[in-house]
């Protein structure tokens, strides 16, 4: 693509109105056809377009214009812009799957659905490069080839890498917390344990009291028998 100035038609209008450059020079600088430049000069084209000064926006210098005015064969050179625009970010499209591997995608989807049910459809689409409709048909067993599908690891098939698979699995695990279904022993509240300890101590004391009373009762009985015998 030719290196043309910004708004070439408006630039051509300004050059025709404010300089003595030839039609060929203006056409070469703006990358337009000489007949179109002549039409602009005659008022048959670009009517209502306001001229844009290429000197003010740094696309051309006064010295360069003077060189062109002094030499009709001279061709004006566009000044390099001092503003560096960042490169346009490349849009990430869907994963490309080779034609030879596309028929194996349903098998990979079936493997992911069975072994990693926590994965969302969007994650499976990123890993395998498929569509949501295909995933739904594999889940519902309505796929045209559902009777012969066999689960196959997408990493083994070359549809994704192990790193990519692990990343999506870990991401799904974080987004879906595991419910707490632990049924083991739990700690009793302090009120329960304290109450039980007090009950045990009271029972032990009462049992000690009963034992002492029983001993004294036996001793009294023995003493009474001896006195009667004497």
Order of alpha helices (4+ residues) and beta strands (2+ residues): alpha-alpha-alpha-alpha-alpha-alpha-alpha-alpha-alpha-alpha-alpha
